[in-house]
């Protein structure tokens, strides 16, 4: 048996989604795998699939008493399991997990920054606070850092988080050859989808996929869409509030848009490749991202993209080639870019094809996973 690797994140939906391919390859390569996360509706299914999941309650917010309980429970688990590597993900879980791993004397602690919690649209005070927390955690509790965006890597090096030989930008990726490949789509399923959603084939489809929370900019997109007032342009809003979500205000504000016959709230969907196949323009007006997979999925399925000019999005979208970047909190700019694309068929089609080419070139999930596994092997070899 090879070394034991624990993957840790806050919720089981992350374990079964974002981390699925990495976890699968860890197991395929003979490592002893354990996934640690809070128990949720996906846990049982993951166990049935063969993933070794152990549940520890991990809050997604800063609650000192509960957080200390989590650190103690994780420390106990790590001491019992004696992993060679603990690899942590998601903001609060990554802090608690690294503290526990160091207390349990885990040999190798790896952190993937899916987007540092601090970002350019925070107040200077908050930015400095969270930057210093990340710096402290990197220096005291981390042996290696993966960043998904180049900007995060550059920020970490500039602020001397960690030595440059202990940090790597891995990017982000999806399954572009099988799952997110327009050539692999079943046309009968597409016929059924149009019928189910009551959409005409000559409609232009704009799609949002994500958590329905304020920081994703969903209200800005909905406001932009009401300005359009064009019955030939439909908006698909795919997703709902995530496990443990605290933003109830946005949930209430969404209700008034559900009366608009051109806006279709689909809830959670499992047929995302099909949804993106019928999508002309994918819109992610988020205020904060790391390196969003949703944009990569959309480009892979030949959708043009309208996204906010923030970290991650601006590494994925090439303005005027694969889509447009707009300022945050700007419904008017979103509306204008959607109109520009829906009125210029040639421009729209070129952006769709350019997006697919870019996904093939840069965002192959297999390559992202391989980079991580190679680092696991190198770090384990050093510890021998």
N, C-alpha and C positions, 0 to 999 in steps of 0.2 A: 504493500500500500504506500502510495506517495504521501506527501505532507497533508496535514489537515488545514483547511481554509474555512473560516467563518465569514460569511457575507452578512452585514448588518445594515438595516434601514428601519425607518419608523413604521411603515405600514405594509401589509401583505400585498397590496395592489402594486407597489413598487417592485417587490420581490418577483411577482409573476409577470410584470410588464417590462419595465426599464432594465431589470437585471436578468431577465430570463435567459437570453442567449449566452451571456457570460457564465451564469450558473450552469447551464447545460454543458458548455465546453469544459468547465472545471471538472465536472463529473466524467465526461467522455475521456478526458486525459488522465483519469485514474486518481485524482485527488479525493481525499475524504472531505465531502462538502457538508456544511451546516448553514442553513439560512436562519437568521434571527430577526424577528420583527414582532410588532403587536399582532394579536389575533384579530382577524376580520373575516369577511365572508369568502375570501379566496383561499384561506389557509387549508381547509379540508381538501379542496381540489388540488392544490399544489402537492400535498402529501400523497394523495391518490396517484398523482402523476409520477411519484418517485422522488420528489425533493424532500430532503431531511430538514423539516422546519421545526424550530423551537420558538415558542412564543414568550416574549417578555414585553410587558406593557411599556411603551415608549411614547410619551407625550410629544406633540409637535410644537409645543409652546414652552416658554420658560416659566416653570412652576417649581421653585426651589425644593419644597418638600417631596413632591412627586419625582422630580429629577434625581434627587439623592437616592430615593428608593430604587429607581432604575439603575443607577450606577452600582449600587450594592448588589442588585439581582444579576446584573451583567458580570460583575467581578466574580461572583460565586459560580456562574455558568462557565466563564472562561477558565477558572481554576479547575473545575471538574473536567472540562473537555480538553484542556491543554492544546489549543490550536497553535500551529506554526505561524499562521497569518490571520490577523483580523483586518478585514477590508470594510471600511465604513462609508456610508452614503447618507445624503439628506441632512439639512442643517443641524437641528438639535440632536438627532441620533448620532451624528458624526462626532459631536463634542462629548456626549455622554459615553459613547462607545470607546472613544480613544482614552478617556480618563480611566475607565474600567479596565481596558486592555493593559494600560501601563501599570495599574495597581496589581493586576494578575500576572505581571511579568511575561506578557506575550512577546515572543521574540521579534516579530515584524508587524508593524502597524501601518496600514496604507489608507489614505484618504482620497476619495475622488470628489473633487469640487465640481459638482454639476452646475456651478454658478455660485461664486462667493456670495454670502448673504448681503454684504454691503454692495452698493451700486451707485452709479452716477446721479440718480434721481432722488437720493436720500438727502436729508439735511447734512451739513458738514459735521455737526456734532455726532449724529447717529453713524455716519460713515466712518468717522475716526474711531468711535467706540467699537464697532463690529470689526473693523480692520485690525485693531489691536487684539481683539479676542482671537481672530483667525491667526494672527502672527504668533501669539502666545501658544495656541494649540499646535501650530506647526513646529515651533522650536522645541517644545517640551514633550509632546505626545505623538509625534509623527515621524516615521522613518522614510516614507516616500509619499509624494503627492502626484496624483493624476489631475490635470485640469482638462475640461472639455473645450474651453475657449483659449485662444492664444492670448487674449487680453488679460485673462486671469493669471496665466503663467507669467506674463510680463509684469503685472502688478505685484505678484508674490516675490519675484526676483528683485524688483525695484525697491521693495520694502524689506528685503532681506529676511523673508519668512524662513528660507531653507536654502541649502547649497544647490547650485544649478545642476549638479549631478544626481540630485535626489528629487527632481521634479520633471514631469514630462507632459506635454500637450498631446492628448490622445484623440481629440475631436469627438465626434458623435456619428452614429450610423444606424441604418436600418437594413432589413433584409430586402435589398433592391432587386434580387434576381428571382425570387419566388413569390414572396408575399406582396411586395410593393412593386409590381411589374405590370404595366398596362397590357402586355402581351399574354399574360396568364389569366386574364379575367374571363369569367363565364358570362357570355352575353345574355343567357336566359335569366341569370340573377339580376343583370342590369335592367332588363325589361320589367322584372317584378319590382325592382326598386323604384323606377319611375312611376309605376302604377301605385305602389304603396304610398309614396310621398305626394302623389297627385301633381307631378311636375311634367311639363311638356318638354319634348326633346329640343325644341328651339328656344327654350328659356335659357338665360344665362344664370349659372349657379355660383353663388358666393358661399363659402363654407368657413365656419369657425369650429375648431375642435379643441376642447380643453375644459378645465374646471370653470364653473360659472361663478367666478369671484371677481371683485373689483380690480385687483391688480393684473388680471388678464386683459383688461380693457374692453370687456364684453359690452359694457354699457355705452362706450364710445362708438363701437361698431353698430349697435342697435340704433343709436341716435343718428349716425351717418345714413343708415338704411332708411330711416323714416324720411330723411331729406330727399332720397332718390325718388320715391313715389312712382316707381315704374313697375307695372305688373308683369313685365317680361324679365325682370331680374328677381330671382328668389334667393333668400338667405337660409341656409341650413345651420342651425345651432346644435352642435353635437356635444353632449356631455351633461354633467350635473355637478352638484357640490360634492367634493371628495370626502373620503372617510375622515372624520374628525374635523371637518371644516368649520371655521368660526365666523365666516362672513355671512351673517343672516340678513344684513341690510340689503346687500345686492340681490339676494333671493327675492326679497319683497319688491324691489324696484323692477325686477324682470317681468313681473306679472302684467304690467300695462302693455308690454310689447306682444303678449301672447294673443292679442286680439287682431293683430296685423296679419292679413291673409297671405302676405308675401314672405312672412317669417315663419319658418317651420322648426319648432323645438322637437328634436328627435329623442332626447334623453341619451343614455349610454347606448352605444352601438358596438357590436362585434364585427360588423362588416365595413370597417374603415377603408380598406382598399377599394371597395365598390363605391363608397361615398365619394372618395377622392377621384375615382375614375370619371364620375359625372360632374365633378367640380371644375369650373373654369378659373376661378380666382379663390385662392386660399388666403384668409385674412387672420393675422395674429397681432392685435394691437396692444400687446402686453407692456407693462411698465418695468418688468424685471424678468430676465431669463438667464439661463446659463448657456446652453447650446441646444435650442429646442428641436426635439425629434419631429414634432408635428410639421415643421417647415420642410424637413428633409423628406418625410413621407409624402408630402404634397408635391414637391418637386419630382420625386421618383415616379409619381403617378401622373406627371405632365400637367400640373396646375401652375398657373402664374401665381405670384405671391405679393401681397401687400402686408408689410410688417412695420413695426416701429423701429426707429433708428436707435437701437440699444445693443448692449453687449450680446454676442451670440447671433442675433438676427443679422447684424451687419457683416458677420463673417460668412453667413450662409447665402444671403441674397445679394446679387450684383444688380445695382440700380440700372434700370433701362435695358437689362439683358434677361434677367430671370424674374424681375418684378420691380416693386418700388418700396422705398423706405420713407416713412412719414414720422413727424414728431409725435411724442406721446400726448394723450388727452386731446386729440385733434380730430373730432368727427368730420369737420369740413374737409380736411386733407384726405381722409379715408374715402369720403364720398367722391371727391374729385378724381382720385386714382381709379376707383371702381368704374366711374363713368368713362374715363379715358380709355380703359381697356375694353369695356363692353361696346364702345363705339369704334374701335379700331381692331377689326378681326385679324388682320395680318400681324399686327403687333402682339396681340394676345397669343396667336398660334406660335409665333417665334419664341416668345417667352416660355411657353409650355415645353417646347422641344429643348430649349437651352437649359431649363431646369432639370430635365431628365439627364441630359449629358453631364451636368455638374454633379448630380447625385452619383452617377456611375463613377465619375472621376475621383470624388473626395469623400463620399459618405457611405461606403460599404461597411456594414456592421462587422463582417468577418475580419476585416483589417483592424478595426478598433479593438475587438476582443483579443486578437493575436498580440497586439502591442502589450496588453495587460498581462497575458499569460507569460510572455517573454520576460517581463519584469519580475513576475512571481518567481520564475525559475532562476533568474540571475540573483535575486535577493536570497533565495533559499540556498543557493550554491555558496554564497558568501558566508552564510551562517554555519556551514558544515565545519 
